[in-house]
Amino acid sequence: MEQFDNGIQADRIDGVVWRKSRRSNPSGNCVEVAALPGGGAAVRNSRFPSGPALIYTREEMVAFIGGAKDGDFDALVGDIAG
């Protein structure tokens, strides 16, 4: 299994498919996520596709997505999330 370090240039991660939320705005200010071999995930800023990617384990992503579903981060966007 290939090891990826935090801050790797996102365009140096070969063979992944970058995805963004259907809720992303049309101006391109989005967070994109790619599944990594072995179950982890890479996260990048869509405005800088060759910029740094943050690397997370599967367990870290499960915890984050669970927290987002539970509303743990709602205060970051105020009441605009609807």
C-alpha positions as CSV (number, residue, x, y, z in Angstrom):
1,M,0.0,0.0,0.0
2,E,1.4,3.4,-1.0
3,Q,2.0,5.9,1.8
4,F,0.9,9.5,1.3
5,D,2.1,12.4,3.5
6,N,0.0,15.4,4.5
7,G,0.8,18.3,2.2
8,I,1.6,16.2,-0.8
9,Q,0.8,18.0,-4.0
10,A,-2.7,16.8,-4.9
11,D,-1.8,16.4,-8.6
12,R,1.0,13.9,-7.6
13,I,-1.6,11.4,-6.3
14,D,-2.1,9.2,-9.3
15,G,-5.1,7.1,-10.1
16,V,-7.7,8.8,-7.8
17,V,-11.0,10.4,-8.7
18,W,-11.6,13.8,-7.1
19,R,-15.2,14.4,-6.0
20,K,-17.1,17.4,-4.6
21,S,-20.4,17.7,-3.0
22,R,-23.5,18.3,-5.1
23,R,-24.1,21.2,-2.8
24,S,-20.9,23.0,-4.0
25,N,-21.4,26.4,-5.4
26,P,-20.9,27.2,-9.1
27,S,-18.0,29.6,-8.5
28,G,-15.7,26.7,-7.8
29,N,-15.0,27.4,-4.1
30,C,-15.2,23.8,-3.1
31,V,-13.6,21.1,-1.1
32,E,-12.8,17.9,-3.1
33,V,-12.2,14.5,-1.7
34,A,-10.6,11.4,-3.2
35,A,-10.6,7.8,-1.9
36,L,-7.1,6.5,-1.5
37,P,-5.9,2.9,-1.8
38,G,-6.2,1.2,1.6
39,G,-9.3,3.2,2.7
40,G,-8.0,6.6,3.5
41,A,-9.0,9.9,1.8
42,A,-7.3,13.0,0.4
43,V,-8.9,16.4,0.7
44,R,-8.0,19.4,-1.5
45,N,-9.2,22.9,-2.3
46,S,-10.8,22.9,-5.8
47,R,-9.4,26.4,-6.5
48,F,-5.9,25.0,-6.2
49,P,-6.1,21.4,-7.7
50,S,-2.3,21.0,-7.7
51,G,-1.9,22.5,-4.2
52,P,-1.5,20.5,-1.0
53,A,-3.8,17.7,0.0
54,L,-4.6,16.7,3.5
55,I,-4.5,13.0,4.1
56,Y,-6.9,11.2,6.5
57,T,-7.3,7.6,7.6
58,R,-10.6,5.8,7.1
59,E,-11.3,6.1,10.8
60,E,-10.7,9.9,10.8
61,M,-13.1,10.3,7.9
62,V,-15.7,8.1,9.5
63,A,-15.5,10.3,12.7
64,F,-15.6,13.6,10.7
65,I,-18.6,12.6,8.5
66,G,-20.4,11.2,11.5
67,G,-19.9,14.6,13.3
68,A,-21.1,16.5,10.3
69,K,-24.2,14.4,10.1
70,D,-24.8,15.0,13.8
71,G,-24.5,18.7,13.4
72,D,-21.3,19.1,15.3
73,F,-19.9,21.7,12.9
74,D,-23.1,23.7,12.2
75,A,-21.8,26.7,14.2
76,L,-19.1,27.1,11.6
77,V,-21.6,28.2,8.9
78,G,-24.2,29.8,11.2
79,D,-27.8,29.4,10.2
80,I,-27.2,29.4,6.4
81,A,-27.0,25.6,6.1
82,G,-30.8,25.5,6.5
